[in-house]
Structure formats: C-alpha cells, structure tokens
Amino acid sequence: MAGKNGAIKLVAGNSNPPLAQGIADYLKMPLAKAVVKRFADEEIFVEIQENVRGADCFIIQSTSYPANDHLMELLIIIDALRRSSASRITAVIPYFGYARQDRKPGPRTPISSKLVANLITRAGADRVLTLDLHAGQIQGFFDIPTDNLYASPVMVRDIRERIPLDNIMVVSPDVGGVVRARGRAKRINAPLAIIDKRRERAGESEVMNVIGDVAGYTCVLVDDIVDSGGTLMNAADALLKNGAKDVYAYISHGVLSNAAATRIAKSKLKELVITDSIQPTKDVLAAGNIRILPIASLIGEAIGRTAKEESVSSLFD
Ligand code: R5P
C-alpha cells in the first residue's frame, strides 16, 4: 500500500502488539518485519528486517508501563528508520506517557512532557499521532506536526447503545476535566455535573463537593486517564452518596497501575469503559466491571489519511 510519501510501513514496538496488529488488519497490510529485543543488560536492540528506503513509516508504540523502556524503544526505532532512509517517520503514540508532567508543580522541578517531546523530535520523528492528550496544549511541545485524535466518537456510540439517554448526567471528576466532560455532555445532549475536590486544611482529608443535582441520574464520569483509580472511585462514592442511581465511567487510557483494576472490580462503580490504547493486563481482563473499546480502526483510519495527505480532523466533524 502506498500513500503520497512512499510505501506505507507499519512498525510495532513491544508496548501493545494486539493494537498494532489491529491497526494493520484495518489497513489490510502486514506489520513490517522488525526485531526489538534486549541484550542481557537490558539495552534495547532494534533491527528493521525489510527495506524502508523512501517509505512512509508509522511506528506504533504507547509509552505505557514500563514507560521508560517503551519510550526508549520508540526512540531507538525512530533512529533505526532514520538511518535506513525512510522518507517520513510518524510516531503513533496511542497513550503518551509523561503527559501529566506538563508544568512545573513547584520550584526546581522538570517539565518532563516537554523533555519527552524534545527526545522524540530530536531522534528524528517527522510527525506525531496520538490520542486524547492529557492537555491539548502538549501538542505545542512538539515542533513537528502533531495530530491529537479523540476517542469521543467511539465512546459516545457506546454510551448511546448501552445507557438509556433520557436520564444521563455527564460528570467531570475534577475541575481540570470540565472542558472534556462538557464536550461529551454536548454530544449526547446531557446535563453536566462537576466534582470539586477540596482540602480545606493541610493534613485533613479531601472533601468532594458535587456541583449539580445528580439525584436519580445515571452518572457517566469522563476522564482521560485512570491510574490508581483513586480519583474515579472517590468520585463514584460521592455521586452515589448524593443520590446517583448508577455510576459508569468512560476513560480513554487505562493506566491502571498496581492493583487498581482489582480495587475497581470491588468498587461500587457499575462499569469502567476504557480503550485499548494501553495493552490490558490480566487483572484488567479479569475485572468484571471493566470493558475495553477497541481503537484500532480510528487510529488505522487516521494513519491511512495521513499517508494520503487527507484531513484527519474531519474524522471528528
Ligand atoms: C488528572 O489530571 C487526570 O486527568 C486523571 O484524573 C488522573 O491521572 C487519575 O489518576 P488516579 O486514577 O491515580 O486518581
């Protein structure tokens, strides 16, 4: 298959092989033959085992757990492709780890997402394709074209199919997520509530104030990342205490570190719906109330359009 910048080549890192295969299946093309392996001391070695000279290369790699290993793999694959005379290299990063470190939280701290953006650019990527960035402005950390896709259409379709729309309230689990949640609420024509977390005094526990009357509603929490699950489960508890009927959550990236999936399985949350931007662990697959929406066709379509120099934003009109 060829686009406007040469033959398309899909190269998979080790972060999420099933997603890479799903994207290849959508595009009806094979993954490029490549070896990404470790030396005994854990150094990463990459060998692209087919000709990519003049090719339009897309590397599929989330910088998910173990974040540093997967980031390093991505950088080394970019380097291998650059030195193999690829015509264009796009880093397809369905989950961009380090995104939460997008500002200085205090004096003498780094802005690590800017550093990671610099590393990817300096390694030789020409473009970035990612999904639901923690903050849209992170696109500006890359001095190369960066497309930020949205899982929203996939999630909205699922919400419409699964939950009766006449009694839904979309909820942002914190003030920082209001814009994201408002967008989702608009798409399904639902009202919006916000959880305002406050710690009145140092050492006291956080108080969860629910802004909006959620009593009797089926609440749908919307967020970009679920990691420890703390934000999510506290929000679910607060909503149920305020009279919500049921609480669902639609969250793009299931980081779900440590025992988060097991805790969520035991929580009062009716269902957590995530995408497969991060390869689900056994615990995630075993949790009775976590469901995964495949994202391969969305990413595959965006790759196809990028290769053909067609609009990607019109996917979300
Ligand atoms: C924070 O700004 C993010 O949008 C998520 O709310 C946060 O990363 C979730 O983390 P956790 O699941 O550990 O509470």
Boltz pocket constraint, residues with backbone or C-beta under 6 A from the ligand:
constraints:
  - pocket:
      binder: B
      contacts: [[A, 100], [A, 173], [A, 174], [A, 176], [A, 177], [A, 223], [A, 224], [A, 225], [A, 226], [A, 227], [A, 228], [A, 229], [A, 230], [A, 231], [A, 232]]
      max_distance: 6.0
